Amino acid sequence: MIAARVAAALLVTAGAALAEPRYTLLEFSDLDGWADDDHDAALSSFLETCTDLKDREWATLCAVAQNQAGGRGFFEAFFRPVLIEDGDPMLFTGYFEPELDGSLTQTPRYQWPIYAKPDEVTEGNKWFSRADIENLQLLQNRGLEIAWVDDPVELFFLQVQGSGRIRLPDGDNVRVGYAAKNGHEYRSVGQEMVRRGLAEAHEVSAATIRSWVKANPEEGKSLLQHNPSYVFFREVSEVPAAEGPLGAMNRSLTTMRSVAVDPDYTQLGAPIWIEKDGADPVRQLMIAQDTGSAIKGAQRADIFYGTGDEAGRLAGTIKDGGRMVALYPIQTALRLVPEG
């Protein structure tokens, strides 16, 4: 599972109360740009996770999808678009799989450890905060280190992203994925920068946070510790290097075809039509294959932009409106919004 994202680290807060969803049936002709998309690419991404959908209707469609020659015909024949709203405006952000420089042993350069989950950390229970873990060195010398990296700020953002690749000095890579967190709610570092008068709201970005913390290491440590949430990792190097990181469905994500949603509103594994506005508009069919602790609401989504620095640069610029529309099996859609 990929946890909270860089965009969420900036100005997005988590934990809003669940609002009653409102469902509206649409036609495919209502979807802006639908005819121009590469539906076959979306079908390939759908097949990556649909075998894990146990509901009868979804499982039937997954079996049908195995022998489909054309993506557009498949989606139009077996699905209906459903707009799900909760009263809040749409917000798209972006996330990525970071690459960090690191080592399997601690050295003068590689000082900051990536930790595996301690046995006493259990799902749903609150453990020590980020400040406690770091200041009291609670995990030191327990054999929980997966690797060491050379930059504490990049380590923080690795935790925000929830997965990444560690480039070793010999050229090999270690891939890490989300294992657990300490049970504390995420708090926005970007909002805290604004509150402290360190930046204006429109100035906050991943790059702003990186630059300020690196220029002010002691105050920067305190700033990052404003977020009490702490993520533990597991090694997932068995995932082929050519494939994306594992998402919440424990399957590889696909660049610009995988999206993180709030599963309280949107079915994981469902096709999601994206109409992202802003400087770089997106009109594309993606698959809901991930979640995030800051991805809350019916019209809230995090688009997976891929792996590495360029993907990170692109993802870090996304904070746009628009709308997203879920594609549900016809009978499911009609149960949600009875026609007539």
C-alpha positions as a Markdown table, in Angstrom:
| # | Residue | x | y | z |
|---|---|---|---|---|
| 1 | Met | 0.0 | 0.0 | 0.0 |
| 2 | Ile | 1.2 | 3.4 | -0.9 |
| 3 | Ala | 0.5 | 5.7 | 2.0 |
| 4 | Ala | 0.0 | 9.5 | 2.0 |
| 5 | Arg | 1.6 | 11.3 | -0.9 |
| 6 | Val | 3.9 | 14.4 | -1.6 |
| 7 | Ala | 0.9 | 16.4 | -2.6 |
| 8 | Ala | -0.8 | 15.5 | 0.6 |
| 9 | Ala | 2.4 | 16.6 | 2.5 |
| 10 | Leu | 1.8 | 20.1 | 1.2 |
| 11 | Leu | -1.7 | 21.5 | 1.8 |
| 12 | Val | -4.1 | 18.5 | 1.9 |
| 13 | Thr | -5.4 | 17.3 | 5.3 |
| 14 | Ala | -6.8 | 13.9 | 6.1 |
| 15 | Gly | -9.5 | 12.6 | 8.4 |
| 16 | Ala | -12.7 | 14.4 | 7.1 |
| 17 | Ala | -15.9 | 12.8 | 8.3 |
| 18 | Leu | -17.6 | 10.5 | 5.8 |
| 19 | Ala | -20.3 | 12.3 | 3.9 |
| 20 | Glu | -23.4 | 10.6 | 2.4 |
| 21 | Pro | -22.5 | 10.0 | -1.3 |
| 22 | Arg | -24.7 | 11.2 | -4.2 |
| 23 | Tyr | -24.8 | 9.0 | -7.3 |
| 24 | Thr | -25.6 | 10.2 | -10.8 |
| 25 | Leu | -25.8 | 8.0 | -13.9 |
| 26 | Leu | -24.1 | 9.3 | -17.0 |
| 27 | Glu | -23.6 | 8.3 | -20.6 |
| 28 | Phe | -20.3 | 7.6 | -22.2 |
| 29 | Ser | -21.0 | 10.6 | -24.4 |
| 30 | Asp | -21.0 | 12.8 | -21.3 |
| 31 | Leu | -17.3 | 11.9 | -20.7 |
| 32 | Asp | -15.1 | 14.7 | -22.1 |
| 33 | Gly | -12.5 | 13.1 | -24.5 |
| 34 | Trp | -13.7 | 9.6 | -24.0 |
| 35 | Ala | -13.4 | 8.7 | -27.7 |
| 36 | Asp | -9.8 | 9.8 | -27.9 |
| 37 | Asp | -8.3 | 7.7 | -25.2 |
| 38 | Asp | -6.3 | 4.5 | -25.5 |
| 39 | His | -8.8 | 2.1 | -24.0 |
| 40 | Asp | -6.7 | -0.9 | -24.7 |
| 41 | Ala | -4.0 | 0.5 | -22.3 |
| 42 | Ala | -6.7 | 0.9 | -19.6 |
| 43 | Leu | -7.9 | -2.6 | -20.2 |
| 44 | Ser | -4.4 | -4.0 | -19.6 |
| 45 | Ser | -4.3 | -2.1 | -16.3 |
| 46 | Phe | -7.7 | -3.4 | -15.4 |
| 47 | Leu | -6.6 | -6.9 | -16.0 |
| 48 | Glu | -3.7 | -6.4 | -13.6 |
| 49 | Thr | -6.0 | -6.3 | -10.5 |
| 50 | Cys | -9.5 | -7.5 | -11.6 |
| 51 | Thr | -8.8 | -11.1 | -10.7 |
| 52 | Asp | -8.7 | -10.0 | -7.0 |
| 53 | Leu | -12.3 | -8.7 | -7.2 |
| 54 | Lys | -14.4 | -11.4 | -5.5 |
| 55 | Asp | -17.9 | -9.8 | -6.1 |
| 56 | Arg | -19.8 | -11.9 | -8.6 |
| 57 | Glu | -20.5 | -9.1 | -11.1 |
| 58 | Trp | -16.9 | -7.9 | -11.0 |
| 59 | Ala | -15.5 | -11.4 | -11.3 |
| 60 | Thr | -17.7 | -12.2 | -14.3 |
| 61 | Leu | -16.5 | -9.1 | -16.1 |
| 62 | Cys | -12.9 | -9.9 | -15.3 |
| 63 | Ala | -13.3 | -13.3 | -16.9 |
| 64 | Val | -14.9 | -11.7 | -20.0 |
| 65 | Ala | -12.1 | -9.2 | -20.1 |
| 66 | Gln | -9.4 | -11.9 | -20.5 |
| 67 | Asn | -10.6 | -12.5 | -24.1 |
| 68 | Gln | -11.4 | -9.0 | -25.2 |
| 69 | Ala | -9.9 | -7.7 | -28.4 |
| 70 | Gly | -10.8 | -4.0 | -27.9 |
| 71 | Gly | -10.9 | -2.0 | -24.7 |
| 72 | Arg | -13.4 | 0.6 | -25.7 |
| 73 | Gly | -16.0 | -2.0 | -26.8 |
| 74 | Phe | -15.6 | -3.9 | -23.5 |
| 75 | Phe | -16.0 | -0.9 | -21.2 |
| 76 | Glu | -19.0 | 0.5 | -23.2 |
| 77 | Ala | -20.8 | -2.9 | -23.3 |
| 78 | Phe | -20.5 | -3.9 | -19.7 |
| 79 | Phe | -20.2 | -0.7 | -17.6 |
| 80 | Arg | -22.1 | 2.5 | -16.9 |
| 81 | Pro | -20.4 | 5.8 | -15.8 |
| 82 | Val | -21.4 | 6.8 | -12.3 |
| 83 | Leu | -20.5 | 10.2 | -10.9 |
| 84 | Ile | -20.1 | 10.0 | -7.1 |
| 85 | Glu | -20.1 | 13.2 | -5.1 |
| 86 | Asp | -20.0 | 14.2 | -1.5 |
| 87 | Gly | -20.4 | 18.0 | -1.7 |
| 88 | Asp | -16.6 | 18.7 | -1.8 |
| 89 | Pro | -14.9 | 20.0 | -5.0 |
| 90 | Met | -12.7 | 17.7 | -7.0 |
| 91 | Leu | -9.0 | 17.7 | -6.1 |
| 92 | Phe | -6.4 | 15.8 | -8.1 |
| 93 | Thr | -2.8 | 15.4 | -6.9 |
| 94 | Gly | 0.0 | 13.3 | -8.2 |
| 95 | Tyr | 2.4 | 10.8 | -6.7 |
| 96 | Phe | 5.4 | 8.8 | -7.8 |
| 97 | Glu | 7.9 | 6.1 | -6.8 |
| 98 | Pro | 11.1 | 7.9 | -5.6 |
| 99 | Glu | 14.6 | 6.7 | -6.2 |
| 100 | Leu | 17.1 | 7.4 | -3.4 |
| 101 | Asp | 20.8 | 6.8 | -3.1 |
| 102 | Gly | 21.6 | 4.3 | -0.3 |
| 103 | Ser | 23.6 | 1.4 | 1.1 |
| 104 | Leu | 23.0 | -1.9 | 2.8 |
| 105 | Thr | 25.5 | -0.9 | 5.5 |
| 106 | Gln | 25.8 | 2.3 | 7.5 |
| 107 | Thr | 28.6 | 4.6 | 6.4 |
| 108 | Pro | 29.6 | 8.2 | 7.0 |
| 109 | Arg | 27.6 | 9.1 | 3.9 |
| 110 | Tyr | 24.6 | 6.8 | 4.4 |
| 111 | Gln | 23.4 | 7.6 | 7.9 |
| 112 | Trp | 19.6 | 7.5 | 7.8 |
| 113 | Pro | 17.9 | 4.1 | 8.1 |
| 114 | Ile | 14.8 | 2.8 | 6.4 |
| 115 | Tyr | 13.1 | 0.7 | 9.1 |
| 116 | Ala | 11.1 | -2.5 | 8.9 |
| 117 | Lys | 8.0 | -2.8 | 11.1 |
| 118 | Pro | 8.7 | -3.6 | 14.8 |
| 119 | Asp | 6.7 | -6.5 | 16.2 |
| 120 | Glu | 4.9 | -4.2 | 18.7 |
| 121 | Val | 3.4 | -2.1 | 15.9 |
| 122 | Thr | -0.1 | -3.4 | 15.1 |
| 123 | Glu | -2.7 | -2.3 | 12.7 |
| 124 | Gly | -5.2 | 0.2 | 14.2 |
| 125 | Asn | -3.2 | 0.9 | 17.4 |
| 126 | Lys | -1.2 | 4.1 | 18.1 |
| 127 | Trp | 2.5 | 3.7 | 18.8 |
| 128 | Phe | 5.2 | 6.3 | 19.4 |
| 129 | Ser | 5.2 | 9.5 | 17.2 |
| 130 | Arg | 7.7 | 10.5 | 14.6 |
| 131 | Ala | 9.4 | 12.8 | 17.1 |
| 132 | Asp | 9.6 | 10.0 | 19.7 |
| 133 | Ile | 11.0 | 7.5 | 17.3 |
| 134 | Glu | 13.7 | 9.9 | 16.0 |
| 135 | Asn | 14.6 | 11.8 | 19.1 |
| 136 | Leu | 14.6 | 8.8 | 21.5 |
| 137 | Gln | 16.2 | 6.5 | 18.8 |
| 138 | Leu | 13.6 | 3.8 | 19.6 |
| 139 | Leu | 14.5 | 1.7 | 16.7 |
| 140 | Gln | 18.2 | 1.9 | 16.8 |
| 141 | Asn | 20.3 | -1.4 | 17.1 |
| 142 | Arg | 17.3 | -3.6 | 16.8 |
| 143 | Gly | 18.2 | -5.1 | 13.4 |
| 144 | Leu | 15.2 | -3.5 | 11.7 |
| 145 | Glu | 17.3 | -1.5 | 9.1 |
| 146 | Ile | 16.6 | -2.5 | 5.5 |
| 147 | Ala | 19.0 | 0.1 | 4.1 |
| 148 | Trp | 20.6 | 3.5 | 4.9 |
| 149 | Val | 20.1 | 6.6 | 2.7 |
| 150 | Asp | 22.1 | 9.8 | 2.4 |
| 151 | Asp | 19.4 | 12.4 | 2.9 |
| 152 | Pro | 16.9 | 12.7 | 5.7 |
| 153 | Val | 14.6 | 14.9 | 3.7 |
| 154 | Glu | 14.4 | 12.3 | 0.9 |
| 155 | Leu | 13.7 | 9.7 | 3.5 |
| 156 | Phe | 10.8 | 11.7 | 4.8 |
| 157 | Phe | 9.3 | 12.0 | 1.3 |
| 158 | Leu | 9.9 | 8.3 | 0.8 |
| 159 | Gln | 7.6 | 7.8 | 3.8 |
| 160 | Val | 5.1 | 10.2 | 2.3 |
| 161 | Gln | 5.1 | 8.2 | -0.9 |
| 162 | Gly | 5.1 | 4.9 | 0.8 |
| 163 | Ser | 7.4 | 3.0 | -1.7 |
| 164 | Gly | 10.6 | 3.6 | -3.6 |
| 165 | Arg | 13.8 | 2.2 | -5.0 |
| 166 | Ile | 17.2 | 2.5 | -3.2 |
| 167 | Arg | 20.1 | 2.8 | -5.6 |
| 168 | Leu | 23.1 | 1.0 | -4.1 |
| 169 | Pro | 26.8 | 1.9 | -4.8 |
| 170 | Asp | 27.3 | -1.2 | -6.9 |
| 171 | Gly | 24.5 | -0.3 | -9.2 |
| 172 | Asp | 21.9 | -2.7 | -7.8 |
| 173 | Asn | 18.6 | -1.6 | -6.5 |
| 174 | Val | 16.5 | -2.5 | -3.4 |
| 175 | Arg | 12.8 | -1.9 | -3.7 |
| 176 | Val | 10.8 | -1.1 | -0.6 |
| 177 | Gly | 7.1 | -0.9 | -0.1 |
| 178 | Tyr | 4.7 | 0.1 | 2.7 |
| 179 | Ala | 4.5 | -2.3 | 5.6 |
| 180 | Ala | 2.7 | -0.4 | 8.4 |
| 181 | Lys | 2.6 | 2.9 | 10.1 |
| 182 | Asn | 2.6 | 4.0 | 13.7 |
| 183 | Gly | -1.1 | 4.8 | 14.0 |
| 184 | His | -0.9 | 8.6 | 14.1 |
| 185 | Glu | -2.9 | 10.8 | 11.8 |
| 186 | Tyr | -1.1 | 12.5 | 9.1 |
| 187 | Arg | -0.5 | 16.3 | 9.6 |
| 188 | Ser | 0.4 | 18.6 | 6.7 |
| 189 | Val | 4.0 | 19.9 | 6.7 |
| 190 | Gly | 3.0 | 22.4 | 4.0 |
| 191 | Gln | 0.2 | 23.9 | 6.1 |
| 192 | Glu | 2.6 | 24.1 | 9.1 |
| 193 | Met | 5.1 | 26.1 | 6.9 |
| 194 | Val | 2.3 | 28.5 | 6.1 |
| 195 | Arg | 1.3 | 28.7 | 9.8 |
| 196 | Arg | 4.9 | 29.5 | 10.9 |
| 197 | Gly | 5.2 | 32.2 | 8.2 |
| 198 | Leu | 7.9 | 30.3 | 6.3 |
| 199 | Ala | 6.0 | 30.4 | 3.0 |
| 200 | Glu | 2.8 | 31.6 | 1.4 |
| 201 | Ala | 0.2 | 29.0 | 0.6 |
| 202 | His | 0.7 | 29.4 | -3.2 |
| 203 | Glu | 4.5 | 28.9 | -2.7 |
| 204 | Val | 4.3 | 25.5 | -1.0 |
| 205 | Ser | 5.6 | 22.6 | -3.0 |
| 206 | Ala | 7.7 | 19.5 | -2.5 |
| 207 | Ala | 10.7 | 21.5 | -3.8 |
| 208 | Thr | 10.0 | 24.3 | -1.3 |
| 209 | Ile | 10.0 | 21.9 | 1.6 |
| 210 | Arg | 13.2 | 20.2 | 0.5 |
| 211 | Ser | 15.0 | 23.5 | 0.0 |
| 212 | Trp | 13.9 | 25.0 | 3.3 |
| 213 | Val | 14.7 | 21.9 | 5.4 |
| 214 | Lys | 18.1 | 21.4 | 3.8 |
| 215 | Ala | 19.0 | 25.1 | 4.4 |
| 216 | Asn | 17.7 | 24.9 | 8.1 |
| 217 | Pro | 18.5 | 21.4 | 9.3 |
| 218 | Glu | 17.6 | 21.8 | 13.0 |
| 219 | Glu | 14.4 | 23.8 | 12.4 |
| 220 | Gly | 13.8 | 21.6 | 9.5 |
| 221 | Lys | 13.8 | 18.5 | 11.6 |
| 222 | Ser | 11.3 | 20.1 | 13.9 |
| 223 | Leu | 9.1 | 21.0 | 10.9 |
| 224 | Leu | 9.1 | 17.4 | 9.6 |
| 225 | Gln | 8.3 | 16.1 | 13.0 |
| 226 | His | 5.1 | 18.2 | 12.9 |
| 227 | Asn | 3.8 | 15.1 | 11.0 |
| 228 | Pro | 3.6 | 12.5 | 13.8 |
| 229 | Ser | 2.8 | 9.7 | 11.3 |
| 230 | Tyr | 5.7 | 7.3 | 10.6 |
| 231 | Val | 5.8 | 4.6 | 7.9 |
| 232 | Phe | 7.6 | 1.3 | 8.1 |
| 233 | Phe | 8.7 | -0.6 | 5.0 |
| 234 | Arg | 9.2 | -4.1 | 3.7 |
| 235 | Glu | 11.6 | -5.2 | 0.9 |
| 236 | Val | 9.7 | -6.0 | -2.3 |
| 237 | Ser | 12.7 | -6.5 | -4.6 |
| 238 | Glu | 10.9 | -9.5 | -6.2 |
| 239 | Val | 8.8 | -7.0 | -8.2 |
| 240 | Pro | 10.5 | -6.8 | -11.6 |
| 241 | Ala | 12.3 | -3.6 | -12.2 |
| 242 | Ala | 10.4 | -2.9 | -15.3 |
| 243 | Glu | 7.1 | -2.9 | -13.4 |
| 244 | Gly | 5.7 | -0.3 | -11.1 |
| 245 | Pro | 5.5 | -0.4 | -7.3 |
| 246 | Leu | 2.9 | -2.3 | -5.5 |
| 247 | Gly | -0.4 | -0.5 | -4.7 |
| 248 | Ala | -3.1 | -1.2 | -2.1 |
| 249 | Met | -4.2 | -4.2 | -4.1 |
| 250 | Asn | -0.7 | -5.7 | -3.9 |
| 251 | Arg | -0.2 | -5.5 | -7.6 |
| 252 | Ser | 2.1 | -3.3 | -9.7 |
| 253 | Leu | 0.9 | 0.2 | -10.5 |
| 254 | Thr | 0.9 | 1.5 | -14.1 |
| 255 | Thr | 2.2 | 5.0 | -15.0 |
| 256 | Met | -0.7 | 7.3 | -15.8 |
| 257 | Arg | -3.2 | 4.4 | -15.7 |
| 258 | Ser | -3.3 | 3.8 | -11.9 |
| 259 | Val | -5.0 | 6.1 | -9.5 |
| 260 | Ala | -5.4 | 6.2 | -5.7 |
| 261 | Val | -9.0 | 6.8 | -4.4 |
| 262 | Asp | -10.9 | 6.7 | -1.2 |
| 263 | Pro | -12.4 | 3.2 | -1.0 |
| 264 | Asp | -15.1 | 4.4 | 1.3 |
| 265 | Tyr | -16.6 | 5.9 | -1.8 |
| 266 | Thr | -15.1 | 4.2 | -4.8 |
| 267 | Gln | -14.6 | 0.5 | -5.5 |
| 268 | Leu | -10.9 | -0.5 | -5.6 |
| 269 | Gly | -10.3 | -2.1 | -9.0 |
| 270 | Ala | -12.9 | -0.1 | -10.8 |
| 271 | Pro | -12.1 | 1.8 | -14.0 |
| 272 | Ile | -12.1 | 5.6 | -13.3 |
| 273 | Trp | -12.6 | 8.2 | -16.0 |
| 274 | Ile | -10.3 | 11.2 | -15.2 |
| 275 | Glu | -11.0 | 14.8 | -16.3 |
| 276 | Lys | -8.2 | 16.7 | -14.7 |
| 277 | Asp | -8.0 | 20.4 | -15.5 |
| 278 | Gly | -5.1 | 22.7 | -14.9 |
| 279 | Ala | -1.9 | 23.5 | -16.8 |
| 280 | Asp | -1.6 | 19.9 | -18.0 |
| 281 | Pro | -5.1 | 18.6 | -18.6 |
| 282 | Val | -5.7 | 14.8 | -18.5 |
| 283 | Arg | -8.6 | 13.0 | -20.1 |
| 284 | Gln | -7.9 | 9.3 | -19.6 |
| 285 | Leu | -9.3 | 6.1 | -18.2 |
| 286 | Met | -7.4 | 4.8 | -15.2 |
| 287 | Ile | -8.0 | 2.0 | -12.7 |
| 288 | Ala | -8.5 | 2.6 | -8.9 |
| 289 | Gln | -5.6 | 0.4 | -7.7 |
| 290 | Asp | -4.4 | 2.3 | -4.6 |
| 291 | Thr | -5.4 | 4.3 | -1.6 |
| 292 | Gly | -3.7 | 6.9 | 0.7 |
| 293 | Ser | -4.3 | 8.2 | 4.2 |
| 294 | Ala | -4.7 | 11.7 | 2.8 |
| 295 | Ile | -7.0 | 10.6 | -0.1 |
| 296 | Lys | -10.4 | 11.3 | 1.5 |
| 297 | Gly | -13.6 | 12.0 | -0.3 |
| 298 | Ala | -15.7 | 11.0 | -3.3 |
| 299 | Gln | -14.0 | 13.6 | -5.6 |
| 300 | Arg | -10.4 | 13.1 | -4.5 |
| 301 | Ala | -7.8 | 11.2 | -6.4 |
| 302 | Asp | -4.0 | 10.8 | -6.6 |
| 303 | Ile | -2.6 | 10.0 | -10.1 |
| 304 | Phe | 0.5 | 7.7 | -10.3 |
| 305 | Tyr | 3.1 | 9.5 | -12.5 |
| 306 | Gly | 5.7 | 6.7 | -12.5 |
| 307 | Thr | 9.2 | 6.3 | -11.1 |
| 308 | Gly | 12.2 | 8.6 | -10.6 |
| 309 | Asp | 13.0 | 12.3 | -10.5 |
| 310 | Glu | 11.1 | 13.4 | -13.6 |
| 311 | Ala | 8.0 | 11.6 | -12.4 |
| 312 | Gly | 8.5 | 13.3 | -9.1 |
| 313 | Arg | 8.8 | 16.7 | -10.7 |
| 314 | Leu | 5.6 | 16.2 | -12.6 |
| 315 | Ala | 3.7 | 14.8 | -9.7 |
| 316 | Gly | 4.8 | 17.6 | -7.4 |
| 317 | Thr | 3.1 | 20.2 | -9.7 |
| 318 | Ile | -0.4 | 18.6 | -9.6 |
| 319 | Lys | -3.1 | 20.3 | -7.5 |
| 320 | Asp | -6.0 | 20.6 | -9.9 |
| 321 | Gly | -9.8 | 20.5 | -10.1 |
| 322 | Gly | -12.0 | 18.7 | -12.6 |
| 323 | Arg | -14.0 | 15.6 | -12.0 |
| 324 | Met | -13.7 | 11.8 | -11.9 |
| 325 | Val | -16.4 | 9.3 | -12.9 |
| 326 | Ala | -16.4 | 5.6 | -11.8 |
| 327 | Leu | -17.3 | 2.9 | -14.3 |
| 328 | Tyr | -19.4 | 0.2 | -12.6 |
| 329 | Pro | -21.0 | -3.0 | -13.9 |
| 330 | Ile | -24.4 | -2.2 | -15.3 |
| 331 | Gln | -26.4 | -3.9 | -12.6 |
| 332 | Thr | -24.3 | -2.4 | -9.9 |
| 333 | Ala | -24.8 | 1.1 | -11.4 |
| 334 | Leu | -28.5 | 0.6 | -11.7 |
| 335 | Arg | -28.7 | -0.5 | -8.0 |
| 336 | Leu | -26.9 | 2.7 | -7.0 |
| 337 | Val | -29.1 | 4.9 | -9.2 |
| 338 | Pro | -32.3 | 3.3 | -10.3 |
| 339 | Glu | -33.5 | 4.6 | -13.6 |
| 340 | Gly | -36.9 | 6.2 | -13.9 |
